Amino acid sequence: LPRFRGGGVLGCHRHSSPVHAHTIKGNWGYKEHAWEAGPGTYVFEPPGETHTLVVNEDCQEMITLFHVTGSLLYCDPITGDVTGFDDVFTKLEKARAWYEKCGLGADYVQRFVR
């Protein structure tokens, strides 16, 4: 459940698989499109559609459930070339590092893995 307070941007990216989004609170949209999602809005993202998620600064808080499978491919906004990626494995490594830094221990992440 990504949460933005007072605006924010998730840089230019695309997904290797479909994404389903349900907005719980606040508003958000894509720099590349004219629509805006608000509370209760369902959004479908087809695989390969490149976009930049934007939450306006006047939005106190945005929370959206994004059902993401597959990888998130970070892209150069001008060329569209892939510059990096995240998937379940990179996210788990980042979580392990964060829990270690917070003093909970890297193995704390195992509580969320079945």
Disulfide bonds with the S-S distance in Angstrom:
none
